[in-house]
Amino acid sequence: MVWPGRPAVLLGRRAECALFDRWQDAVKAGRGGALVVLGEPGIGKSALLDHMASTTVGFRVVRAAGVEAETELPFGVLHQVCAPFLATLEHLPGPQEDALSAAFGLRTGAAPDRLMLSLAVLGLLSEAAVRQPLICVIDDAQWLDPGSAQALTFVAHRVGAEPLGLVFATRHAGNGLRGLQEVRLTGLGPGDARALLHSALHVPLDEGVVERIATEARGSPLALLELPRTLTAAGFAGGFGPPDTAAAVPGRIEDSFRSRVLGLPPATRMLLLVAAAEPTGDSALLWRAAARLGIGVSAATAAETDGLLSIDTKVVFRHPLVRSAVYRAMPTSQRRAAHRALAEVTDPSEPDRRAWHRALAAVGFDEEAAAELEGSAHRALARGGIAAAGAFLERSVALTAEPAARAGRALRAARAKQQAGAYDSALDLLALADRGPENERRAADSELLRGQIAFARSFGGGATSVLLSAARRFESIDASRSRDVHLQALAAAMLAGRLGDECRIAEVARSARRVPSASVPRASDLLLDGLTLLIVEGRGAAVPVLRRAVSAFTTEELAPEEELYWLWLAGHGAGLLWDDESWRVLATRLLRSCEIRGAISILPVAAATRAGLHLLSGELLQAASLAETAADVTLMTGAGPVAYAEVGLAVFRGRDDEALAAIRTATRDSMARGEGMALTYLQWATAVLHNGACRYEQALESARQAGADSSVQRIRNWALAELIEAGVRTAHRDLADEALRELCRTTGPCSSDWAAGVEAQCRALLADGPDAEDLYRTALGRLERTRLCAAVARVHLLYGEWLRRERRHLEARDQLRQAHEMFVRFGMDGFAERARSELSAAGEPTRTRRSWLGDELTPQERRIAMLAAEGCTNPEIASRLFISASTVDYHLRKVFRKLKVTTRTQLARLLQDAQPIPADANRL
């Protein structure tokens, strides 16, 4: 329906209409993107969307809208957008097809992860856009349910090289919409406001009245059309008081609608209320409910005549403010009656909607309605609707009278709220659960949930004591569960590190040692035993158990939860053993597990962990790709760990300004979050940066700070090596000697090449004559057996510097040349410049060179190129980078042109080995 005055609402929107036209041209040309139309209610957002949809040529337009009453129901708007394309689900990769099918209830199975579901929506809409250019228009986006909001905003940020566009109209840009192109609507200018006002009136008005209406409307098109209805006869004649400028325009408009509603006949008001309470717009459902209430068809006449709503095949309110005005204007008893009628006539195939209406119709306690809501919550969880499950369960708590059942439902509701990130609501529900009858298991579960919320908020911090208390509660109930929670508490204590209570780490370890393990220990049991033995009894007792734990995690089949929860901590154990190969296996497995399952909350940690190994291996391009992945996910979710990968990458590149700025930001974040492990990592990274630039005094100070933190032993071990190098260069041999003794206590019990190589390198720095040379050669020999190429290059550099000081310039040049070539190839510019300077001092001038790939490709192109070089297909690359396959294809073509290659084989050789491309390379 076109409401009176709607075409005229576009007065004064010429610039916005022209922008839409240009944007559509770009989308049709395959430069997809998203627009956000911002403005207060009544400012003309919907009119602008109507204009855009009606003037598109060659596009398929899909429209959807959020509804305030449906914000708790899962994936409602997402289904509106995707429904026309569900027949093509089979074209998606299997995990994505499963995710969408589960979300929409097309099949049963595990609940889809939010990231996997978002990828599936991107793939589905991109596939549809390839067939015909597509624009998805989402009105009232401020009322999107959480699942729909996350998926659609994800697509908006990732769409690129396909003829796909999304337009959101909203009152305010939430987290997910920030960063997208905005069209901010403001009030019409005085001339356009008067023209619109006159277009809607059919009688001449006193100029004073016109001026008053224009002033009070403040340029709002809907207000200009609606406020004249509020004037009395005296007002139209010009006899009116001063304008009421205190009330906000949207409030004035809603008040106007409310007044009009209350002036309608009782049956019409009730019909409007039923329509407002059932936002699907199903006219058949409306009339069935109306019949239950004894309302006839004639009741609609007054509402339609007054222009408040239209009833055809769909029920359409003139404006969302009409819906809210109707619902708020009616007394609670009538609202319940409307919901009761709707519950009675809602089709049994929609049990969740029926349960929701029944719950809103209930007076006092209603166990049957509460049980129905609980069933709806289970179905929502199966579809991945965590926020909806929390809403269903929260309402069920209010309807439950029996204290034990009420407490149990409150606990389940709190768990759903916690998983959805609604931490304050979760804590309120836990307080309700704790007021129930005494129950040890429920009390332990409640305490555990509190600890997990504290951990999510602070990433360590105050979570340790709460988790430890929960672990102790479980001791007499479930020993296996107690050990798991002890491991969570230990992880929280380690992350808090020096910014927490360092004594608490020992307390957690001693407490865990008292809880017996099963006769056949799980991998997590071995990990807990190994880490606690390290703290309580020392490295000698811990190393054999840690080896068994790491072996179990690398070789055994693990449940998905075990992989996601514990692989990062098992990787920490591998690092304590200086076992780089096991660490690599574990980090890779964790990253792949996150990608396959779409575990978005864990992905930044997994990407940063794997990026760290790439850095130590001199694989800075791969590390950059993962650093960008971690940043992308953190931006999408608004939460994530400190930017480990970003800092490490900037440090290894040796770009001072970039690195120091990243370190400052990350230090501030780690202090705010109470994340002491991050602080130690940042101090180690700072030492690496300064050692690379020959600023040894600064390196010494940063390494001393990192080396003083015994709570994070793996990073402390790395810092000891930096401290030894800086100490030798600054004549602080006493500090270097002490650091070497500490380092050897960690490398001695380990038999890895990494441990032996680092120890030999550090001993060489403190040795003289033939002993030093033997040690440098030993260090090279052991480290060259690993994939830690950056460490090999640093030994070449140190060995070359020692040879030059020994005046063995020819041999020095050979070592320094190798170091320089490796650093340049890796893109480690700071260390490359140090090697170049030493090489020049040894009599071989060398031009300053940068890694050739740095300026050739954009960051996105580098990421795609590296994955293509690893053998990933375009759909696999799309899944890993959260983009569409069309975007991958577009960027890969640009990569081939820029690098002058024609096959993936050539690309792999160029990127990975910097080898010349043979003319007869086979095409793929």
N, C-alpha and C positions, 0 to 999 in steps of 0.2 A: 504494500500500500504506500502511496505517496501522500504524506500529510500536507495539509494546507500550508503554503508558504515554504515547503522544503526546497524547491528549485531556487527560490530567492535567497535562501540561506547562504548560497555560494557567493553572494555579493561580497566584495572585498577579499576574496580568496584567489584572485587571479595568479598571484605568484606561486601559491601552493599548488594550484592546478597545473601550472606550467612545470613545476618541479616533478610532479607525478608523471607528466608526459615524458620528460627526459629520463626519469628513472625507468619507466617501462621500456623505453627504447634500449637502454643499457641491458636490462634483463633479457629482452628478446635477442640481443646480440650475444648472449652467453656470458654476460658479466653479472651474474645473479647477486642478490644482496637483500638487505632488510631495511625497512623504514619504521620508525616509531613516531606516531602522531600523538602529541602530548597536549593536554588541555583540560580545564575544569569541566564538570558536567554542563552540558548545554552550549558549549563553545563552538560546536559544529563539526566534531570529529566524525560522527556517523554520516553526516551529509557529504563530507569530503570523500569518505570511503564509498558511499553510494555513487558519487560522480565518477570516481576512478573505475569502479567495477562496471559501470554502464558504458564507459567510453573506451574500454580496452578492445583492441582489434588483434585477432590471432591468438589470444590467450584463453586458456581454461581458467576460470576463477572459482575458487572454493571459499565459501564464507563460513565463519563460525563465530561464536560469541560466548564470553564468560558470563555467568549468571551468579549473583551474590548467594542465592540459596543453594547453589550446587558446588560451592568451593570445597566441600568436604567429600564429594563423590569422586572416585578415581577415574582419571583419563576421559572425562566426559567430552571436553573440547577437543582433545587429541583424536578421539574417535570421529568427531564431526569432520575433522580435517582429513583423516586417513581413510574413512569409509569408502569413498569413491574408488580407491585404488587397491583394496584388499584382495581383489582377484589376482593381482600380480605379486602377491607375497612370495610365491615360489621362486621368483627371480632373485631373492635376497640370499646371502650366505646363510647356512643352516642356523647358527646361533642367533642371528638377527631375526630370521623368520620365527623361530621359537619364542623369542622375546615379545614380538608384537602379538603373536597368536595367544600367548599366555595373558598379556596385558588386557586384551579385548575379550578374553574368555572363550576363544575359539578352540582351545585345547587345554588339557590339564598338564601340569608339570611344575617344575621349580619356579618360584617367583623370579621374574626377570630383573636383572640389575638395571639401575637407572641409566648407566652409561650405554649398556648394550641396547636398551630400548631406544635411546636417543639416536644411536648409530643406525638402528633399523628404520626409524622415521626419516632420517636423512637419506638413506638408501632408497626407501620407497618413493619419497617425493622427487628425488633426483631422477629415478627411473621414469617416473611419470612425466617429468619435465622434458626428458629427451624425446618422448613421443609427441608432446605438444607443450609449448611454453606455458608455464603454470604460475599463477599468483594465488597465494593463500592470504586471506584477509581475516584478521582476528580482532573483533571489536570487544570493548570492555575487558581488556587483557588484565586489568587489576583484579579481576575475579576469576582468573584461571585457577583450576585446582592444581596443587603442587606438582603432580606427575605430568600433567599437560604443559605446565609452565616450563618445567625443566627441559622436556624434550623439544618443545617448539623454540625456546630461546637458544638451545644448543644448535639446532638447525640454522637459526638466524645468524649465529656467529660463524658457522662453518661453511655455508653455501658460498660457492665461488664461481666456478667455470661452467655453469649450466644455466639454462634459461628458467631459473626458479627464483621467485621473489616472495618475501613475506612482509606483510604490513600489519603492525600492531597499533591499535588505538587504545590509549590508556590515560588515566588521570595523572599518573606519576610513573616514572621509569624505575622499576625495582632493580635488584642486583643483576638479574639475568639480562635485562634490556640495556644496561649501561654499556656505552661504547659503540652502539649502533647509530646510524645516521638518524637525526631527529628532525621532525617538523613540529615546531612548537606554535600552537595556535593561541593567539591573544584576541582581545576584544576588537570588534569592528571599529573603524574610525567614525567620526560624527556623521559624515555624509552618507556612508554606507549604512550606518545604523538607522538613520531617518528613512532612507529608501526602503529598507527591509520592513520597518514598522509600517510605513504607508502601504506596502504591498499586501499586508495581512489585514488591513482595516478597510471597511466598506462605508465608513461614515467620516465626515470631516471632523478633525479634532482641533480644539483650542491649541494654539502654539505653545502655551504654557504647559499644557498636558503633555504634548509631544516632548518638550524639553525635559519634563519631569521623568517620563518613562525612559528616555534615552539616558538620562543621568543615572537612574536607579539600575538600569540594565547593564551599565558599564561595558557596553559593546558585546554582550552575550547574545547570540542569535536566538536561542530558545527563550531567554528572558524577554527579548523584544517582542516575541510572539505571544508570550504567556502573561506578562505583567498587565497589559491592558485589561485582561479579564478580571483583575482584582480591583479595578477602580469602581467606585460607586457612581451613581448618577451625578452627584455633586462634583465628583472628581472630573467626569467627562465635561462638565460645564465650566470647569476651571476653578471651582471652589474647593480647594484642598489645602491641607496643612503642609508643613515642611517635609521633604522626602526622608524616609527612614533609611539612612545610609549605614546603620550599624550592622544590619544583618548581611551575611555573605550572600552573593547572588544565588548559588546553588540551593542554599537554605530557603531563600525567598521563593524560588521556583517550586521547590518541593512543598512548601507551605501552601502555595497557590494550588498545586495539584490536590493536596490533602483537603483543602476547602471545597474544591469542586467535587471530590469524591463524597464528602460528607453531605453534600447537597443533593445527592442522587437518591432514588428510592431504595428502601432496605434490600429488596431482592437484587437490585443491580449492584449495590455495594458488596453483597455477599458473593455474587458471581465474580466480581473483580478480585475479591480476596482469594477465591479458589484459583483463579488464573495466576495471581501473584505467588501463591504457595506451590504451584506446580510449574516449574520453569521450562519443561520440555516443549511447551507450545503445542501439545497434542489436543486439537479441538474436540476429538471424540472422547478423550479422557475427561476433558473439562465438562462436557455435557453429561457424561455418566455420573460424575460427582455432583453436578448441579441437580440432577434428578433425585439423587439420594437426599438432597437437602430441600427438595420440593421447589426448586427454582425452574421456571419455564423459560422457553426460548425468548419470549418477549422482554425478559430482563436485560438482554444485551442491547436493546434499541437505544436506551438512554445513554449508555456508555459510548456506543459507536457514534451517536449523534453529537455527543459532547467532545468527540475526538480523542478519547482517552485510550481506546484500544480498538483493534480490528479482529474479527473472528471469521476466518475462512477455513481453508484446510489447516492453517496454523493460527495460533493465537499470538497476536503481536501488539505489545504496548507501544504507545507513541514514543516513549523514552524510558530508559531504565529508572529514572527518577519517579515516574508514575508508579512502577511496580513497588518501589520501596515506600512511596508515600501511601499507597493502598495498604500495604502490610502493616505499616506502623500506625496508621489511623484507626485500625480496627481493634477492638478489645480482645484480650487474651482468650476469653471463652470462645469467641467466634473463630479465632485462629485455630484453636484446637478442633473445633467442629469441622473446619475446612480440611485440615490434615486427616481427620478421622474418615471423612467421606472419600478423600483421595486414596487412603490406605485400603479402603474397602473395594475400590474399583480398579486399582492398579493391577495390571496383568501379573499372574503368578510367575511368568518368565522373568520378571524384574523384582526379585525378592528384596534386593537391597534398597531400592527406592520405596517399596511398600513398607519395609521395616523402618526406614527413616521417617516416613509420614506417621506411622503408628507411634513412634517414639515421641514425636512432637505433639501428638494428640493426647498423650498420656497425662493423667493427673496424679501426682504423688508417685508411689511405687507401682511398678508393673513388671512382674517377673517374666511374663510371657514376651512382652516387648523387649525387655533387656536381653533375653535369650536369643531373640531374632537378630538383634543388633550384634550380638557376639558371633552369630553365624555369618553375618555380613562382613564382620571384621576378618574372619578366617578367609572368606572368598577374596576380600580386598588384598590381603597379604599374599595369597596365591597368585594374584595378578601383579604384584609389585606395588600396590597402592598403600604404602606404609602410612602416609599421612591420613588417608581415609580410614584405615583400620584404627588409628589412634582416635579419630573423631567418633567412630562407631562405639568403641569401647568406653570412651570418656562419657558419652551419653548413657551407655548401659549402666555405668556406675551410679549415676543419679537416679536410675529407675530401680535399683536393687536394694531391697530392705534387709535381707539376711546378712548379718555382719561378716561372716567368713566369706561368703560369695562376693560381697561388695569389696572386701579387701583383695581377694584374688583377681577380680576384674580390674581393680585400680592398678594392681601391679602389672597386669598384662597391658593395660592402656599406657602406663608409664613406659614400658619397654618399647611399645610402638612409637610413642612420642620421642623417646630418646633416639631411636633409629632414624626418625624423620628430622632430627636436629632441633626439635622443640623442647629444649632442655628445661626451661622454667616450668612449662606445663607438666613435664615429666616429674619434676621435683614436687610440685603440688600434689600430683596423684600418688607419689610415694608417701607423702605425709598422710594421705587418706588410708593407704594400705597399712601403714604402721599402726593406725588406730584400731585395726581389726583384732580379733581374738588372737591370743598368743600362738605362734606357729614358727618353729625354728627354721624350717626350710624357707618359708616366705620372708622371714627376717633376714636370712642370709642372702637370698636373691635380691631383696630390696637394697641391702648394703652394697652388694656387688654393682647394682645398677647405678647407685650414687657414685661409686668409685669410677665407673666407666664414663659417667657424665663429667666428673671432675677431670678425668684424663683427656677427654675430648676437648674440654675447654682450655686446658693448660698444657697439654702434651707432656705431662709429667707432674710438675708442681705439687699441688696439694692432694693428688690422687693416691699417692703411695699409702698413706696411713689408712685411708678408707678401704682400699683394696686389701691391705693386710688384715684389717679387722674382718672383712668378709671372708678371706681365706681361712682365718681361725674359726669363724662360725661354721664353716663347712667341714672342719676336721672330724667332728663327731657325726656328721650326716652323710658325707660322701667324700672319701679320701681322694679319689681321683679328681673330683671337682676342686677340692681344696688345693691340690698340687697345681692345677691349671691357673687358679686365681693367684696362688703364690707367684707363679711365673709372670702373670700380668703385673703384680705388685713390684716384682723385681725389675721388669722392663720399665715401669713408671719411675722407679727410683734411679735407674741408670740414666734415663733421659733427663730427669731433673738434675742429676749430677751435683755439682758444687752449688747450684742455686737452690737445691733442696737441703734436706738434713742428711749429710753424708753418713751419719751413724745409722740412719734408717736402712741403708743398703745392707749393712751387717745384720741388723735386726731381722730384716726380711729373710736373709739367707739362713740365719740360725733357726728361725721359725719353720722354714721350709724343710730343713734337715730333720725336723721331728716328725714329719708326715711320711709314713711308709709308702713306698712305691709298690705297684702291682708285681706279681711274681714274674710276669713277662712285661718289662717296662716298655712304654711307648717311646717314640722319638722325643716327644716333649718332656717325658720323665728324665731321659738321659740328659737332655739339655739343661733342665732345672738342676739336676745333680752336678753336672759339670760346672755350671756357673756358680752355684753355691759353694762347691768345694774350693773353687778358686778364691772366693772371698774368705771362707772360714779357715781352710787348711793350707792354701797356697797352690802355686802352679804345679809342683811335683805331683800332688794328689789329683789335681784337676785335669791335667793334659790327657791321660788315657781315657777318662770318661768323656771329655769333650770330643776326642777323636771318634769314639763310638757314636756320640750324638750326631756329629756332622756327617758321618758315614750313613747313619740311619736316615737323615733328612735328604741326603743325595741319592739314595738307592731305593728306599721304600716307597710304596704307594701310600699317599697321604689323602685324607679327606680334604675337601675344598677349604673347610674352615681352618684346618691345621696349616695348610699352605699359606693362606692369607694372614693368619695370626702370627705364625712362628717362623716362617722362612727368613724374614729379615733378621730375627734374633739368632737363628742358626747361622746366618751369614756373619753376624758379629762374632759368634764362636769360632768360625773358620778364620776370621781375621786375627783372633787371639792366638791361633795356632800358626799364623803366618802361612796359611794354606790357601794360596791364591786361586788354585784350580777349583777347589771345592767352593770357595766363595763365588767364583764365576758361575759355577753350575747352579748354586742356590739363588744367586741374584737373577740369573736368566730365567730360572724356573718361576720365581716370584713374579717377575715382569710378565711372563707369558700367561701365568695364572690370572693375573689382574686383567690382562687384555681379553682373554677368552671369556672370563666370567663378568667382565665389565665392572670390576670392583673399583669404583671411582674413588672411594675414600682412601684406599690403600695405594692407588696408582702413583701419586707423587713420591711416596717413600720408595716404591719399587723402582721408579725411573731414576731417582737420585742415587740409589744404591748401585744400580747397574752403570750409571754414568760415572761414578767414582772409579770403577774398574777400567772403564774406557780411558779415563784420564791417566791412570797409572800405566796403561798400555800405550800411551801416545796416540790414542784414537780420538782426537778432539772433535772431529766432525760427528762421529757417533754420539759422543758425550753432549755435543750441542743440540742434537736432535732430541735427546732424552731430557735435557734441561728445558727445552721449549715445551715438551710434552708436560713436564711437571708444572711449568708456569701456566700452560693452557688449562689444565685441570683445576689448579688452584684458583684461577680467574673464574672458571665456570662455577665452582662450588663456593667460593668465598672463604675457603679454609684449606689449610695444608701445612706441611712442616716448614721450618725455616729453609730458605732457598740454598740448600747444600750444593746442588748441581750447578746453579747459576754462579755461585761464588767460586767453586772449584774450577769451573771453565774459565772464568775471567783471570784467575790466578795463574793457571797453567798457560794461558795465552800470554801472560806477562804484560798485560795492558794496565798500567798503574792506575790511571784515573778511574777506569771502569771497575777494576777490581776493588780499589779502596772504597768507592761509592757503594758497591754491592756489599762489602764487608760491614760498612757502617750501618746500612739498612738492616742487614741480617742480625747484627749485634743488638740493635735496638729491639728487633722483633724477639730475639731469643731471651733478652732480659724481661720483656713484657710478658712472655709466655712462661717464664721460669724454666726454660729449656737449657740446662747447663751443658748437656752433651753438645749442643750446637755451638755454644760459646767456646768450648775446647776445640772443636773442629775449626772454627773461624780463626782462633789463635794459631793453630797449626798452619792453616792456609796462609795466614799473614806471614808466618816465618818462611814458607816456601817462596812467596812473592818477593820478600826482601833478600833471601839468599840468591834468587835468580838475578836480581839487580845489583848484587854485590853490596847491599846495605846490611852489613853483617851485625852491626850493633843493634839495629831495629829487629833483625831476625832473631838475635840472641834473646832479646827481651820477650818477644812473642812466644818463642819456643819454650822459654822458662815458665811462662804462665800456663801454657798447654801441658807441659811436662809435670806440673805440680798437681794436676787433677788425677788422682788415683782411681776415681770412680769410673772413668772412661778409659780403660787400659789400652784398648786397641789404638785409639787416636793418640794417646799419651806415648805409645811406643814409636809411632811415626814422628812425633814431636821430638823425641830424644835424638833421633838421627839428624834432624835439622839443627838441634841445639849443639851437637858435636861439631858439625861443619862450621856453624857460626862461632862457636867457642874457639876452635882452632884458628880461625881467621882473625879473631879479635884478641888473641893472646890470653884468653881465659881458659888455659889448659886444665886448670883444676876443675872447672865446671864440666868441661868435655870429658875428663877422666871419670868423674862421678856419673855422668850421663851414660858413658860406655858400660860401666859396671851394671847400671840399671838395665840397659838394653840387653846385655848378655844374659841377664836373668830371665828375659822373655824369649830370646832366640835359642838359648842353650837347650832347653828340653824339646825343642821342635827340630824336626829333621828335614824341613823343606828347603828347597833351593832359595826361595825368597828370604827366609830367615838367615841362611848361611851367607847369602850374597850381601845383605844389608850389614850383617855383623862384620864381614871382611872389609867392606867399604869403610865403615866407621873406624875399625882398627887401623886401616891404612892411613887415615887422616892423622892419627896420633903416632904413627910409626916413622922410622927413619931408614934411609939406605935400602939395602936389598929386601929387608922385611916389608917395607912399604910397597915395593914393586910386586913382590909375591902376593901380597894381600890384594892389591888392585887387580892383578890377573885372576886371582881366585874369585874375587867379586864378579868380574866380567864373566868368568866361566860358569858360575852358578846362576847368575841372573839371566844369562843368555839362554838357559834352559827353560825359562819362564816366558810368559807373554808380556811381561812388564817392561816394555821397550823404553818407556820414559826413564825408568830406573837405570837401564843399561846405558842410555845416552848420558845420564848424569855421571855415571862411573867413568865413561870415556872422557868427559869434561874434567873431572877431578884428577884422573890419571894424567891427562895431558897437561894440566896446570902444574902438577908435581914434576913431570918430566921437564917442563920449561924452566922451573926453578932450579932443577938439577943441571941446567944448561945442555940438555940433550934435545936440541931444537928439532932435529929431523924426526926423531921418534915422537916428540910432542906434537908436531904438525900432523902426523898421521892420526893420533888419537883425537886431537881437537877438530880435525877435518871431519872425522866420522861423527863426532858429537854435533858439530854445526849442521851437517847435512841432515842428521836425524831430527834435530830440533826444528829446522826449517820445514822439513817434510811434515812434522807433526803439527806445525803452527804454534810452537812454543816460543814466541818472539823474544820474551825476556831472556831466557836461557840461550837462545840463538845469538842474541847480541853479546852476551857474556862470552860465548864460545868464539864469536867473530873477533872480539877485541883481543882475546888471548891468542888466537891464531895469527892475528896481525902482529902482536908483540913477539910471536915466535918466528916472524920473518915471512909470513904468507898473507899478504893483504887480500881481503875478501870484501866484496861489495855487500852492503846490507840488503838482504832479501826477505821478502815476506812469503808466506805460504801462498802459492799461486791460486789456490781455490778460494781464498778468502774474499776476493773482490769479484769473482766471476759469477757466483750464484747468490740468489737471495736466500735468507734462512729457510724459507719453505722449500725452495728448490734443492738446497743441500740435503734437507731431511729426506725428501723423496728420492733424490739421487742415491743416497747411502742405502736406503732400503731396497731400491731396485738393484743396486750392486750386490746386495746380500742374496738376491734371488727371489725376493717377494713379488708376488703378482700385484697388479693394480688394485684389486679388491682387498688384498691383505694390507697393502700400504694404506688404503683408505681407512680400514678399521683401526690401524695403529695410530694414525694421525688425526682421526676423528673428522675426516673430510669425505667427500664423495669420490667415487671412482672416476667420474668425469673430470673433477678437479685434478686428480692425480695425472690423468692422461694429458691434460692441458699443460701442467707444469713440466711433465717429463719430456714433452715435445720441445719445450723451451730449453731444458737442460741439454738435450741432444744438439740443438742448434748452437748453443753457447759454447759447448765443449767440443763441437765438431766431431761427434761420434755418431754412429748409426746403429749400434747394437748394444745390448746390455753387457755382453762380454767385454766389449771395448770400454764401456763405462766402468765396469768393476776394476779392470786393470788400471785405468787412469786414476780412479779415486783411491783404491786400496794400496796399490804398489807404485804408483807414479811411473809405470813402465811405458815405453813407447808402444804405439798401437800398430800391430802388424797389418799390412795391407790385405792379407787374406783371411782376416778373422771371420769366423763363421757367424752368420746372422742368426738371431733367434726368431 
